[in-house]
Amino acid sequence: MNDTFSPIPPRLRFPGLNSSAFEHPGDRKALEALRSTPGLDRLLKWLSDKGAERMLRIQYATDSLRVSPKQCSRLYDDLKEACAILDVPEPELYISQNPYPSATSFGMQCHTVVLTTSLVDLLSNSERLFIIGRELGHIKAEHMLYRTMATILADILKDASDMFAIPAAVVSHSIVYALSAWFRKSELTADRAGLLVAQDTSVCITALMKLVAGSHKLMDDLNPEEFVKQAEFLEDVEDDMMGLYYKLAILRMQAQPFPSVRAREMIEWSKTIQYRNLMDGVYPHSDPVAGQRTCKECGLLVTNITYKFCPDCGSELPGTK
């Protein structure tokens, strides 16, 4: 039976959840490396001056369908449930007509999630909840500054129009490479958030398989175990220098980790004591008082004591060493 719009069964919720409970260890390390990239501060200022985020919001507000309690209410119920599980404020949710199944999130001033129509049609209700949970994971982990900038920068470089010409000193190869490297690590964090929402590894892996090979005719013939085994091939190619070179060449500017690797990462994390503690209700909680600092540049109140930089504008926070 297809559960495309069947009621969502009750799931565990994580009130007060702190993103450190599910962050991938490579995510924060790659983010710190990204922030130290020469020229990044000038790039962010340039994009901000151009009103880049507003451009994206106008694009989706005019060309897409905004989900609400009165518009596509069943999808809104999915969003509401996922937000309750991760304890995330509800972002704006849009549905965009596109034959390619995908989801994205952006926005610092206003968090926005976008799902394509083909993704809604392709996935079951439980699988779609995993995808929504992934995008909320980006919001929860405060990835939105660099995700938004990376999305806009990719469009600018793709179009390369005179209107958005950027000095070569600012848009350097190192910035694009650093953004791509961090983007891949941030996706592993998002996968963990999606698993916390779906609470079923088989649902998560099936969703990834459908995104990779989304054919309705093959839905009843997918083998998750064989899919995960593909990750072993990527280890084998590193046995020789040419194989390693080709792998690195593919990854160099790729924003997504290899799908089979993502599937294996989720399975391995689901077996850890960290995940088991989460499911038992034992996890780091966000403290609205402890360690709170106010960014001198944008005025954001930051309560996560692990952050050295403001998640909204990237400025160094007071009291950091």
Buried (B, 14 or more C-beta within 10 A) or exposed (E): EEEBBEEBEEBEBBEEBBBBBBBBEBBBEBBEEBBEBEBBEBBBEBBBEBEBBEEBBEBBEEEBBBBEEEEBEEBBBBBBBBBBBBBBEBBBBBBBEBEEBEBBBBBBEEBBBBBBBBBBEBBBBBBBBBBBBBBBBBBBBBBBBBBBBBBBBBBBEEEEEEEBEBEEEBBBEEBBBBBBBBBBBBBBBBBBBBBBBBBBBEBBBBBBBBBBEBEEEEBEEBEBEEBBEBBEEBEEEEEEEEEEEEBEEEBEBEBEBBBBBBBBBBBEBBEEEBBEEBEEEEBBEBEEEEEEBEBEEEEBEBBBEEBEBBBBBBBEBEEEE
